[in-house]
């Protein structure tokens, strides 16, 4: 998300208008840096390994 300069909600297709303080980005910002990096890495790994739509 940081590398791509996009909101996590955008990547996941979550409507940011309805996300409010429960948005993924807002929740990640509440975490310590090491946990934020961990979850960002896990998320990006999941995206990279998700099978492409047929």
C-alpha positions as CSV (number, residue, x, y, z in Angstrom):
1,X,0.0,0.0,0.0
2,X,2.8,2.4,0.9
3,X,4.8,1.4,-2.1
4,X,1.9,1.8,-4.5
5,X,0.6,4.9,-2.7
6,X,-2.9,3.5,-2.5
7,X,-5.4,3.0,0.2
8,X,-5.8,-0.7,1.3
9,X,-9.6,-0.3,1.0
10,X,-9.1,0.5,-2.7
11,X,-7.1,-2.7,-3.2
12,X,-9.7,-4.7,-1.4
13,X,-12.6,-3.0,-3.1
14,X,-14.0,-1.7,0.2
15,X,-16.1,1.5,-0.1
16,X,-14.0,4.0,1.8
17,X,-17.1,6.2,2.4
18,X,-18.6,3.5,4.6
19,X,-15.3,2.3,6.1
20,X,-14.9,5.2,8.6
21,X,-12.5,4.5,11.4
22,X,-12.7,0.7,10.7
23,X,-10.8,1.1,7.5
24,X,-7.8,-1.1,7.0
25,X,-5.5,1.8,6.8
26,X,-6.8,3.4,10.0
27,X,-6.4,0.1,11.9
28,X,-2.9,-0.4,10.5
29,X,-1.9,3.1,11.6
30,X,-2.8,2.1,15.2
31,X,-0.3,-0.7,15.2
32,X,3.4,-0.4,16.1
33,X,5.6,-0.1,13.1
34,X,6.9,-3.7,13.3
35,X,3.3,-5.1,13.2
36,X,2.3,-2.7,10.5
37,X,5.2,-3.9,8.3
38,X,4.4,-7.6,9.1
39,X,0.7,-7.2,8.0
40,X,1.6,-5.2,5.0
41,X,4.1,-7.9,3.9
42,X,1.5,-10.6,4.5
43,X,-1.2,-8.8,2.5
44,X,1.1,-8.0,-0.4
45,X,2.3,-11.6,-0.5
46,X,-1.3,-12.8,-0.5
47,X,-2.1,-10.5,-3.5
48,X,1.0,-11.6,-5.4
49,X,0.1,-15.2,-5.0
50,X,-3.7,-15.0,-5.6
51,X,-4.6,-16.8,-8.8
52,X,-5.5,-14.5,-11.6
53,X,-9.1,-14.5,-12.7
54,X,-9.8,-16.7,-15.7
